[in-house]
Amino acid sequence: MKRTAMPTIGWVDVDCTEREGQVAYRDMMISIRRSEIDTWRDDPDGRFKLAVRADGEGRKIAEPVKFYPSL
């Protein structure tokens, strides 16, 4: 059985967005909340693990679920 790693995303991957809402990234839309933006402000090089799911029309929707601070 093949395991697929959950993707991660950094603030630069979403052009250091300051706006909440949907952001396009690769082949998916990511839901960014104020809390993720605030976390990135404190640690701009940290990364979030993404939980990816398909919506009813087969599009990929992702949301940040776990933060990995920079070293």
C-alpha positions as CSV (number, residue, x, y, z in Angstrom):
1,M,0.0,0.0,0.0
2,K,1.4,3.4,-1.0
3,R,1.4,6.1,1.6
4,T,0.9,9.7,0.6
5,A,2.6,12.4,2.7
6,M,0.4,15.3,3.7
7,P,1.7,18.4,2.0
8,T,3.0,21.4,4.0
9,I,2.9,25.1,3.1
10,G,4.9,28.1,4.2
11,W,3.8,31.8,4.2
12,V,5.9,32.5,1.1
13,D,3.9,29.8,-0.7
14,V,0.8,31.9,-0.4
15,D,2.7,35.2,-1.2
16,C,2.7,36.2,2.5
17,T,-1.0,36.9,2.4
18,E,-2.5,39.2,5.0
19,R,-6.1,38.3,4.0
20,E,-8.3,35.5,5.3
21,G,-10.1,33.4,2.9
22,Q,-9.4,31.1,-0.1
23,V,-5.9,31.1,-1.6
24,A,-4.9,29.2,-4.7
25,Y,-1.8,27.0,-4.3
26,R,-0.7,24.4,-6.9
27,D,-3.8,22.4,-7.8
28,M,-5.9,23.3,-4.7
29,M,-7.6,26.1,-2.8
30,I,-6.4,26.6,0.8
31,S,-8.7,28.2,3.5
32,I,-6.5,30.6,5.4
33,R,-7.8,32.0,8.7
34,R,-6.6,34.9,10.8
35,S,-5.0,32.6,13.3
36,E,-2.6,31.1,10.6
37,I,-1.6,34.6,9.4
38,D,-0.9,35.6,13.0
39,T,1.2,32.4,13.6
40,W,3.2,33.1,10.4
41,R,3.8,36.7,11.5
42,D,5.4,35.3,14.7
43,D,7.4,32.7,12.7
44,P,7.5,33.5,9.0
45,D,9.6,30.4,8.1
46,G,7.3,27.9,9.9
47,R,5.1,25.6,7.9
48,F,1.6,24.2,8.3
49,K,0.6,20.6,7.4
50,L,-2.4,20.6,5.1
51,A,-5.4,18.4,5.3
52,V,-6.7,18.0,1.8
53,R,-10.1,16.8,0.7
54,A,-12.2,16.9,-2.5
55,D,-15.3,19.0,-2.6
56,G,-18.5,17.7,-4.3
57,E,-17.2,18.7,-7.7
58,G,-13.8,17.0,-7.4
59,R,-11.8,20.2,-6.6
60,K,-9.1,19.9,-3.9
61,I,-9.8,22.0,-0.8
62,A,-7.1,22.2,1.9
63,E,-6.8,23.7,5.4
64,P,-3.9,24.1,7.7
65,V,-4.1,21.6,10.6
66,K,-0.7,21.5,12.3
67,F,2.1,24.1,12.6
68,Y,5.8,23.2,12.4
69,P,8.0,26.0,13.7
70,S,11.2,26.9,12.0
71,L,14.4,25.8,13.5
